[in-house]
Amino acid sequence: MAFIALALFTLAAAHSGTCPATKKCGEGAEAGLPCCQVDSTKFECCSSSEACIPKVGCRCLDLEAEAPLYEGYDFAAFCEEFSRAYGTEEFERRRSIFQTNLKKIKAHNTEFQAGLHTWYMAVNDFADWSQEEFKGIRATQTPPPLQAVHTVQFGAAKANPETMDWRTKGVVTPVKNQGT
């Protein structure tokens, strides 16, 4: 599912300290505005056209953005849009997964329209995939196991010899068939 961030730039001024327990700013023109903790030493007071992004700060919202609500959009429309064709049994399984994912998208986008989120979701070509299938194509978050590091000790540098006959060192193989 696509996530489209709508953060553009900040208008808020940073203040020293931490947000009050009420999560509302309490002084002057900023009194009552939502408080956004940027880091352990500063916070910002977000205006009505901004949203708090924790550990980032207040960011302007694209108030003109309209999240798709997918009214009337169904699995048949999805299959046509994303060129899907399934056998009967697979069709039913994929439709069930799609319907579950579409419910999540619709619920989130309704909350976005109500100002509860700063981004909206959209149907994409993974909308008929289960969480397990989607996780299977992503790289794991587990780092590779640690391996012992071998150190190489170099001796003191020596001058290169004037000539070197590698044949006498036993590292040259006999001549092979060169097409004669």
Backbone as CSV, one residue per row, in Angstrom:
resi,resn,N_x,N_y,N_z,CA_x,CA_y,CA_z,C_x,C_y,C_z
1,MET,0.828,-1.171,0.000,0.000,0.000,0.000,0.873,1.236,0.000
2,ALA,0.501,2.201,-0.749,1.313,3.403,-0.873,1.054,4.338,0.290
3,PHE,2.087,4.945,0.763,1.976,5.934,1.808,2.483,7.240,1.227
4,ILE,1.648,8.248,1.215,2.023,9.513,0.616,2.119,10.552,1.718
5,ALA,3.316,10.971,2.036,3.516,11.957,3.091,3.158,13.336,2.565
6,LEU,2.524,14.123,3.411,2.086,15.436,2.996,2.825,16.547,3.731
7,ALA,3.919,16.214,4.388,4.691,17.225,5.098,5.449,18.084,4.100
8,LEU,5.400,19.396,4.282,6.069,20.287,3.352,7.185,21.075,4.024
9,PHE,6.871,21.925,4.968,7.876,22.715,5.654,7.317,23.148,6.999
10,THR,8.159,23.698,7.840,7.728,24.073,9.181,7.570,25.578,9.319
11,LEU,6.593,25.970,10.099,6.391,27.370,10.442,6.630,27.597,11.931
12,ALA,6.640,26.525,12.707,6.711,26.625,14.157,8.116,26.974,14.636
13,ALA,8.156,27.705,15.736,9.433,28.029,16.371,9.706,26.996,17.452
14,ALA,10.962,26.619,17.596,11.332,25.634,18.607,11.442,26.301,19.974
15,HIS,11.035,25.573,21.005,11.136,26.024,22.389,12.014,25.036,23.144
16,SER,12.726,25.511,24.135,13.548,24.631,24.960,12.669,23.880,25.943
17,GLY,13.029,22.636,26.219,12.326,21.854,27.225,11.488,20.748,26.626
18,THR,10.508,20.310,27.411,9.632,19.229,26.970,8.185,19.703,26.981
19,CYS,7.341,19.008,26.235,5.924,19.351,26.174,5.282,19.179,27.550
20,PRO,4.323,20.039,27.876,3.581,19.847,29.126,2.807,18.526,29.089
21,ALA,2.430,18.034,30.244,1.689,16.774,30.334,0.380,16.831,29.548
22,THR,-0.190,18.017,29.400,-1.454,18.175,28.670,-1.272,18.044,27.164
23,LYS,-0.017,18.058,26.694,0.321,18.033,25.264,-0.193,19.270,24.535
24,LYS,-0.431,20.337,25.291,-0.866,21.619,24.726,0.124,22.691,25.149
25,CYS,0.416,23.603,24.227,1.276,24.731,24.562,0.492,25.673,25.467
26,GLY,1.197,26.413,26.318,0.467,27.170,27.321,0.751,28.648,27.429
27,GLU,1.458,29.258,26.485,1.791,30.670,26.653,1.444,31.499,25.427
28,GLY,1.008,32.717,25.661,0.793,33.710,24.614,-0.097,33.239,23.485
29,ALA,0.281,33.616,22.269,-0.514,33.295,21.088,-0.558,31.795,20.821
30,GLU,0.397,31.048,21.389,0.455,29.605,21.155,-0.356,28.806,22.172
31,ALA,-0.961,29.472,23.137,-1.704,28.781,24.194,-2.777,27.880,23.591
32,GLY,-2.779,26.631,24.022,-3.783,25.673,23.577,-3.436,24.926,22.303
33,LEU,-2.372,25.347,21.599,-1.982,24.645,20.371,-1.337,23.305,20.721
34,PRO,-1.450,22.322,19.834,-0.821,21.021,20.094,0.699,21.157,20.237
35,CYS,1.243,20.462,21.217,2.678,20.477,21.472,3.310,19.272,20.788
36,CYS,4.438,19.496,20.133,5.124,18.438,19.385,6.566,18.336,19.869
37,GLN,6.916,17.206,20.482,8.274,17.009,20.997,9.211,16.668,19.848
38,VAL,10.222,17.508,19.632,11.176,17.313,18.543,12.295,16.374,18.985
39,ASP,12.866,16.649,20.146,13.857,15.762,20.747,13.783,15.959,22.252
40,SER,14.734,15.438,22.993,14.645,15.503,24.455,14.842,16.910,25.004
41,THR,15.272,17.844,24.163,15.557,19.190,24.666,14.686,20.293,24.076
42,LYS,13.864,19.993,23.065,13.052,21.059,22.472,11.717,20.543,21.945
43,PHE,10.754,21.475,21.859,9.432,21.162,21.336,8.944,22.321,20.484
44,GLU,7.877,22.065,19.710,7.248,23.086,18.884,5.756,23.094,19.161
45,CYS,5.111,24.236,18.916,3.661,24.360,19.043,3.081,24.417,17.632
46,CYS,2.260,23.438,17.283,1.741,23.314,15.918,0.490,24.158,15.721
47,SER,0.435,24.872,14.603,-0.755,25.655,14.267,-1.833,24.720,13.719
48,SER,-3.002,25.278,13.416,-4.108,24.454,12.917,-3.834,23.889,11.527
49,SER,-2.890,24.470,10.793,-2.573,23.947,9.460,-1.349,23.035,9.484
50,GLU,-0.914,22.676,10.690,0.256,21.819,10.830,-0.105,20.556,11.592
51,ALA,0.704,19.551,11.389,0.568,18.308,12.137,1.902,18.007,12.797
52,CYS,1.834,17.327,13.920,3.048,16.940,14.632,3.574,15.632,14.066
53,ILE,4.829,15.651,13.695,5.517,14.428,13.309,6.560,14.207,14.403
54,PRO,6.317,13.231,15.301,7.231,13.027,16.429,8.680,12.908,15.977
55,LYS,9.561,13.529,16.726,11.007,13.549,16.493,11.386,14.334,15.234
56,VAL,10.417,15.003,14.616,10.681,15.858,13.460,10.210,17.268,13.776
57,GLY,8.944,17.389,14.164,8.381,18.690,14.497,7.085,18.945,13.764
58,CYS,6.601,20.183,13.861,5.360,20.578,13.199,5.630,20.757,11.711
59,ARG,4.750,20.243,10.894,4.906,20.376,9.452,3.567,20.764,8.840
60,CYS,3.638,21.598,7.826,2.426,22.052,7.144,1.768,20.895,6.420
61,LEU,0.450,20.929,6.421,-0.322,19.919,5.720,-0.830,20.484,4.409
62,ASP,-0.982,19.621,3.452,-1.636,19.995,2.207,-3.130,19.856,2.464
63,LEU,-3.748,20.953,2.871,-5.155,20.900,3.247,-6.068,20.677,2.050
64,GLU,-5.520,20.802,0.852,-6.302,20.574,-0.355,-6.304,19.105,-0.758
65,ALA,-5.418,18.320,-0.168,-5.307,16.909,-0.550,-6.595,16.174,-0.230
66,GLU,-7.030,15.395,-1.162,-8.214,14.575,-0.951,-7.817,13.121,-1.082
67,ALA,-7.932,12.414,0.006,-7.592,10.999,-0.007,-8.681,10.236,-0.746
68,PRO,-8.298,9.283,-1.562,-9.322,8.483,-2.239,-10.084,7.638,-1.224
69,LEU,-11.400,7.669,-1.302,-12.226,6.884,-0.379,-12.698,5.578,-1.012
70,TYR,-12.465,5.424,-2.296,-12.745,4.181,-3.022,-14.201,3.735,-2.923
71,GLU,-15.117,4.689,-2.944,-16.537,4.337,-2.963,-16.846,3.666,-4.299
72,GLY,-17.467,2.506,-4.258,-17.815,1.779,-5.471,-16.659,1.003,-6.080
73,TYR,-15.479,1.117,-5.508,-14.314,0.390,-6.020,-14.366,-1.018,-5.457
74,ASP,-14.251,-2.012,-6.317,-14.319,-3.392,-5.849,-13.196,-4.217,-6.469
75,PHE,-13.209,-5.506,-6.164,-12.134,-6.378,-6.614,-12.101,-6.491,-8.139
76,ALA,-13.257,-6.464,-8.777,-13.297,-6.527,-10.245,-12.593,-5.305,-10.844
77,ALA,-12.831,-4.127,-10.267,-12.170,-2.907,-10.750,-10.663,-2.991,-10.512
78,PHE,-10.275,-3.527,-9.356,-8.860,-3.711,-9.051,-8.212,-4.642,-10.077
79,CYS,-8.867,-5.785,-10.353,-8.319,-6.762,-11.308,-8.144,-6.141,-12.690
80,GLU,-9.087,-5.310,-13.083,-8.977,-4.652,-14.386,-7.841,-3.628,-14.380
81,GLU,-7.783,-2.816,-13.325,-6.755,-1.775,-13.241,-5.343,-2.350,-13.207
82,PHE,-5.167,-3.476,-12.508,-3.833,-4.045,-12.335,-3.628,-5.340,-13.130
83,SER,-4.471,-5.570,-14.121,-4.343,-6.708,-15.051,-4.191,-8.044,-14.326
84,ARG,-5.128,-8.328,-13.434,-5.108,-9.588,-12.698,-6.098,-10.567,-13.328
85,ALA,-5.719,-11.836,-13.349,-6.610,-12.910,-13.794,-6.325,-14.122,-12.916
86,TYR,-7.356,-14.619,-12.241,-7.193,-15.744,-11.322,-8.192,-16.839,-11.651
87,GLY,-7.820,-18.074,-11.308,-8.770,-19.177,-11.365,-9.791,-18.991,-10.248
88,THR,-10.855,-19.783,-10.267,-11.969,-19.607,-9.329,-11.530,-19.632,-7.869
89,GLU,-10.775,-20.642,-7.477,-10.356,-20.773,-6.078,-9.426,-19.630,-5.666
90,GLU,-8.443,-19.342,-6.505,-7.493,-18.264,-6.215,-8.204,-16.908,-6.231
91,PHE,-9.178,-16.749,-7.120,-9.944,-15.503,-7.197,-10.616,-15.206,-5.858
92,GLU,-11.249,-16.212,-5.275,-11.946,-16.017,-3.998,-10.971,-15.672,-2.879
93,ARG,-9.825,-16.333,-2.847,-8.820,-16.055,-1.814,-8.283,-14.629,-1.961
94,ARG,-7.950,-14.251,-3.186,-7.415,-12.905,-3.433,-8.464,-11.828,-3.165
95,ARG,-9.708,-12.116,-3.506,-10.773,-11.141,-3.257,-10.938,-10.907,-1.758
96,SER,-10.862,-11.963,-0.980,-10.983,-11.838,0.470,-9.847,-10.986,1.044
97,ILE,-8.623,-11.243,0.593,-7.468,-10.457,1.044,-7.642,-8.997,0.628
98,PHE,-8.045,-8.785,-0.626,-8.248,-7.427,-1.133,-9.286,-6.680,-0.299
99,GLN,-10.404,-7.332,-0.006,-11.465,-6.679,0.764,-10.980,-6.276,2.156
100,THR,-10.183,-7.129,2.780,-9.614,-6.799,4.095,-8.705,-5.581,3.990
101,ASN,-7.832,-5.575,2.985,-6.913,-4.446,2.801,-7.662,-3.169,2.432
102,LEU,-8.688,-3.284,1.601,-9.455,-2.104,1.200,-10.181,-1.488,2.400
103,LYS,-10.674,-2.323,3.312,-11.318,-1.802,4.530,-10.326,-0.969,5.338
104,LYS,-9.083,-1.455,5.452,-8.050,-0.711,6.185,-7.770,0.626,5.508
105,ILE,-7.669,0.606,4.183,-7.399,1.832,3.427,-8.537,2.832,3.619
106,LYS,-9.777,2.369,3.475,-10.936,3.261,3.619,-11.009,3.858,5.024
107,ALA,-10.789,3.029,6.036,-10.853,3.517,7.419,-9.765,4.561,7.662
108,HIS,-8.561,4.277,7.205,-7.460,5.225,7.399,-7.740,6.539,6.671
109,ASN,-8.210,6.463,5.433,-8.446,7.675,4.649,-9.600,8.503,5.201
110,THR,-10.581,7.853,5.799,-11.659,8.587,6.469,-11.083,9.350,7.659
111,GLU,-10.184,8.707,8.403,-9.516,9.375,9.522,-8.614,10.505,9.022
112,PHE,-7.971,10.314,7.873,-7.151,11.376,7.280,-8.019,12.595,6.985
113,GLN,-9.181,12.368,6.383,-10.081,13.482,6.047,-10.542,14.209,7.309
114,ALA,-10.589,13.492,8.434,-10.997,14.099,9.703,-9.817,14.775,10.408
115,GLY,-8.631,14.726,9.803,-7.461,15.377,10.377,-6.703,14.545,11.387
116,LEU,-6.976,13.247,11.445,-6.312,12.390,12.429,-4.970,11.845,11.945
117,HIS,-4.698,11.960,10.654,-3.430,11.490,10.095,-2.863,12.561,9.174
118,THR,-1.562,12.491,8.949,-0.906,13.455,8.058,-0.628,12.862,6.687
119,TRP,-1.054,11.663,6.435,-0.842,10.987,5.156,-2.028,10.078,4.880
120,TYR,-2.224,9.756,3.618,-3.311,8.851,3.276,-2.780,7.629,2.536
121,MET,-3.619,6.604,2.466,-3.243,5.350,1.822,-3.917,5.257,0.458
122,ALA,-3.337,4.436,-0.411,-3.919,4.232,-1.732,-3.783,2.765,-2.126
123,VAL,-4.685,2.321,-2.964,-4.613,0.968,-3.505,-3.450,0.929,-4.487
124,ASN,-2.653,-0.126,-4.403,-1.596,-0.338,-5.385,-1.598,-1.808,-5.781
125,ASP,-0.595,-2.237,-6.516,-0.605,-3.605,-7.031,-0.364,-4.672,-5.965
126,PHE,-0.163,-4.288,-4.719,-0.022,-5.260,-3.633,-1.308,-5.397,-2.819
127,ALA,-2.367,-4.751,-3.213,-3.597,-4.737,-2.419,-4.258,-6.107,-2.314
128,ASP,-3.900,-7.054,-3.171,-4.468,-8.401,-3.058,-3.458,-9.390,-2.473
129,TRP,-2.436,-8.861,-1.833,-1.429,-9.694,-1.172,-1.671,-9.691,0.331
130,SER,-1.390,-10.816,0.964,-1.468,-10.888,2.421,-0.213,-10.251,3.016
131,GLN,-0.274,-9.970,4.313,0.897,-9.416,4.999,2.090,-10.360,4.870
132,GLU,1.838,-11.662,4.993,2.921,-12.645,4.919,3.578,-12.637,3.539
133,GLU,2.763,-12.551,2.491,3.322,-12.507,1.137,4.157,-11.246,0.941
134,PHE,3.644,-10.130,1.412,4.351,-8.866,1.237,5.665,-8.872,2.008
135,LYS,5.642,-9.391,3.221,6.874,-9.465,4.013,7.907,-10.352,3.335
136,GLY,7.447,-11.365,2.607,8.349,-12.298,1.944,9.195,-11.678,0.848
137,ILE,8.744,-10.574,0.260,9.525,-9.955,-0.816,10.455,-8.870,-0.309
138,ARG,10.306,-8.510,0.941,11.141,-7.453,1.503,12.371,-8.057,2.143
139,ALA,13.444,-7.302,2.130,14.678,-7.751,2.780,14.435,-7.856,4.279
140,THR,15.081,-8.786,4.899,14.917,-8.935,6.340,15.618,-7.800,7.062
141,GLN,15.176,-7.556,8.257,15.787,-6.523,9.085,16.901,-7.102,9.949
142,THR,17.106,-8.413,9.862,18.107,-9.074,10.684,19.482,-8.936,10.043
143,PRO,20.445,-8.405,10.777,21.787,-8.281,10.198,22.425,-9.663,10.056
144,PRO,23.352,-9.813,9.131,24.019,-11.105,8.985,24.801,-11.425,10.256
145,PRO,24.999,-12.714,10.537,25.737,-13.067,11.757,27.166,-12.528,11.690
146,LEU,27.659,-12.164,12.849,29.022,-11.646,12.913,30.010,-12.774,12.659
147,GLN,31.044,-12.476,11.928,32.078,-13.457,11.644,33.402,-12.915,12.167
148,ALA,34.272,-13.842,12.489,35.580,-13.434,12.985,36.314,-12.656,11.897
149,VAL,36.986,-11.623,12.296,37.765,-10.820,11.365,39.208,-11.294,11.445
150,HIS,39.755,-11.621,10.305,41.143,-12.074,10.263,42.038,-10.888,9.923
151,THR,43.081,-10.749,10.675,44.024,-9.677,10.375,45.211,-10.267,9.630
152,VAL,45.755,-9.486,8.770,46.905,-9.916,7.977,48.107,-9.102,8.429
153,GLN,49.176,-9.802,8.709,50.411,-9.133,9.106,51.338,-9.071,7.896
154,PHE,51.752,-7.894,7.553,52.693,-7.731,6.456,54.088,-7.565,7.036
155,GLY,55.038,-8.182,6.361,56.425,-8.029,6.783,56.964,-6.686,6.311
156,ALA,58.192,-6.465,6.624,58.830,-5.222,6.197,58.899,-5.197,4.675
157,ALA,58.720,-4.047,4.102,58.756,-3.899,2.650,60.161,-4.171,2.133
158,LYS,60.218,-4.888,1.024,61.503,-5.187,0.393,61.478,-4.612,-1.016
159,ALA,62.621,-4.347,-1.544,62.712,-3.847,-2.916,62.354,-4.974,-3.879
160,ASN,61.694,-4.644,-4.969,61.364,-5.637,-5.986,62.638,-6.088,-6.696
161,PRO,62.715,-7.399,-7.041,63.905,-7.876,-7.763,63.925,-7.315,-9.185
162,GLU,65.079,-7.288,-9.775,65.220,-6.804,-11.151,64.452,-7.695,-12.112
163,THR,64.507,-9.021,-11.915,63.783,-9.966,-12.767,63.175,-11.045,-11.886
164,MET,62.152,-11.712,-12.448,61.512,-12.806,-11.717,61.063,-13.826,-12.748
165,ASP,61.461,-15.067,-12.582,61.038,-16.141,-13.476,60.046,-16.998,-12.703
166,TRP,58.780,-16.782,-12.974,57.733,-17.480,-12.243,57.734,-18.976,-12.532
167,ARG,58.334,-19.396,-13.647,58.403,-20.828,-13.953,59.207,-21.560,-12.894
168,THR,60.238,-20.923,-12.399,61.083,-21.573,-11.392,60.391,-21.633,-10.032
169,LYS,59.346,-20.868,-9.863,58.604,-20.864,-8.596,57.470,-21.886,-8.599
170,GLY,57.233,-22.524,-9.772,56.196,-23.551,-9.861,54.777,-23.005,-9.921
171,VAL,54.624,-21.779,-10.356,53.282,-21.194,-10.393,52.752,-20.997,-11.808
172,VAL,53.502,-21.402,-12.826,53.064,-21.259,-14.207,52.711,-22.640,-14.735
173,THR,51.539,-22.762,-15.353,51.116,-24.050,-15.903,51.686,-24.224,-17.297
174,PRO,51.735,-25.468,-17.775,52.214,-25.689,-19.148,51.295,-24.992,-20.155
175,VAL,51.829,-24.736,-21.329,51.061,-24.087,-22.388,49.905,-24.988,-22.775
176,LYS,48.725,-24.377,-22.907,47.530,-25.123,-23.290,47.277,-24.926,-24.774
177,ASN,46.287,-25.641,-25.303,45.922,-25.540,-26.708,45.539,-24.101,-27.017
178,GLN,46.296,-23.484,-27.917,46.019,-22.104,-28.293,45.489,-22.014,-29.715
179,GLY,44.898,-23.107,-30.181,44.249,-23.087,-31.482,45.163,-23.376,-32.644
180,THR,46.296,-24.032,-32.435,47.189,-24.339,-33.558,46.889,-25.678,-34.156
